[in-house]
Amino acid sequence: GLRPRQVFVKIVLPQALKVIYPALTSQIVIMMLESAVVSQIAVRELTYEADMLQARTFRAFETYFVVTMVYLA
């Protein structure tokens, strides 16, 4: 007699992890690679747009503050 939680932790979960481990690791790798590429594009684009806006308005602090908040969000 195992409790339902013990059955899950000791029997069901180990079997499930063996099955999903390859797919899970490849998903994690893909997620890390895509987020790195997207972050580089985002930084470059945000910085360019901030430079253009700052050149037009001469309000550097406000421009870069908003860009920083957008990037961190």
Secondary structure, DSSP 8 states (H G I E B T S, - for coil): ---HHHHIIIIIHHHHHHHHHHHHHHHHHHHHHHHHHHHHHHHHHHHHHHHHHHHHH--HHHHHHHHHHHHH-
